[in-house]
Amino acid sequence: MQNFLDPAILFFVFGLIAGALRSNLEIPPAIARFLSLYLLMSLGLKGGFALAKSGLTTEVAVSLGCAVTLAVVVPAIGYALLVRRLSRFDAAAIAATYGSVSAVTFITAVQYLETHGTPYGGHMAAAMALMESPAIVMAVVFANMARRREGATPTGAPQGVGTILHESFTDGAQLLLLGAMAVGLLTGESGQKAMQPFSGDLFRGMLAFFLLDMGLVASRNFGALKGKPSWLLAYALGGPLVHATLAFALAALAGLSVGNATLLMVLAASASYIAVPAVVREAIPEANPSLYFGMSLGITFPFNILVGIPLYASVAQRLA
């Protein structure tokens, strides 16, 4: 219940309500884009400053190894399950969506840990960056295999994995996150003091504003789920819980701290609704966008923001 009293979460709920009431309240796209870039830049700086203090430790390497493992295992399992009941293209698209990560969910989880005084490693921002691309690459490979199987290649569909990798690693948001992290790592404590008014004091207010916009967007995407099979809706809720359980098992085996275990669970449980849909729409045009986009933004994202993050944090406390 305490999570719902956080101003940022309450603004997200307010956005859901305003959208459900069909209010004309909206955040201009340019401002929403700025807020997204600001949050990524601030997160990168925070991660870099924290990493400058801790240095490259064994836990850093182990955490990143766990993240990469999940980035491969989650979409592989998802595709193997979904392809039994969906077309190979829809299965690949949904597996990519749920195998990748949501930066906003991660940022909200970071704020949750800071509010509750739970320490975490700044390198987890790098873990988030590493987990974004493998699922996209795997989905493209699955889709290309399906096309060869069916003997059909749609005009304009990018075929090369190299092209997808280049687009993933040169994406502006991804580069900003890694670049800001590098700046924080290089400048250390002096940089943290200089950037505190920007990346510290403003952060919570900016996050609340952005979550208001995400609440509006999520509410307006509920309609895309009408008429969809109930088992798909169940997957949008059950999938994140299963993925978080896998992350918890890895974190327990690796001996990660409570904060890092929480963030690893959040990353595994989140689903991309920006980066992956943008790539998949071009790379796998045969897939139905209302499935992978509607499920991730209409169900999984609100669930993780309102219920998932405090749930994963409480489960991670068992590692203490």
C-alpha positions, 0 to 999 in steps of 0.5 A: 500500500505504501507504494501507492502513496508515492507521488510518481505512482499516484500520477501514473494512476491519475493518468490511467483514470484520466485516460479511462474518462477520455479526457483531452489531457495529454503531454505533447510528444516532444515534451514526452520525448524530452522527459524520456531522454532526461530520465535516461541521462540522469539514470546513466549519470547515477549509475556512473557515479555509483560505479566510480565509487564501487569500482569493477568488482566481482559482483559487477561481473556476476550481475552482468553475466546474470543479465545476459543469461536472462536476455537469452533464456527468456525470449527462447522460452517465450518463443517455444511456448507461444509458437504452439498457439500463435503464428511463428511471426507473432510468437517471435514478436511477443517473445522479443517484447517480453525478452527485452526490457522497459527503461521506465519500469527500471527507472521507477524501480530505482526510485522505489529502492532509493525511497526505501533506502535499499542500496543497489549497484550503479552497474545495473544500468549497464545490465539494462542496456545489455538486455535490450538487444539479444531478444530483438536479434533472436526474434529476427532470426526466428522470423527469417527461419519462418520465412524460409520455411514458408518460402516468402520474404516480404518486400522491405523487411530487413533480413540481416542480423547485422543491420538490427544489431547496428540499429540497436546499439546506435539507438539514441536513447541507448547511446545517451544512457551509456554515454551518461554512465561513462561521464559519471564514471569519469567524473566521479564524486566531483561530477556528482556534486556538480550535477546534483541539481540536475540528476538528483533534485529534479529526478522525482518530479520529472519521473512523476510527470513522465509516468502521468503521460505513460498512464494516459498512453497505457489507458488508451491502449486497453482497447487494443486488447478487446477480442484477444484470447484470454490466455494471451492476457494471462500470459501478459500477467503470468509471463513477468512473474515467471521471468522474475522467478527465474531472475530470483533463482539466478540472483540467489545462486549468484549471491547478489545483494537485495537491491541488485536482485530486485533490479534484476527481477524487474528487468526480467519481468519488464517488457519493452513497449518502445524500442522493440515494437519500433524495430519489430514493426519494420523487421517482422511486418507479418506480426500483429502490432496490437498483440505485442504492443497492446499486451506490453503497454496495456497490461504488463507495464501497469502491472509492474508499476503498481504491483510488480516492483514492490512484490519483487522487492519484498521477494528479494528481501528473502536473500538478506 
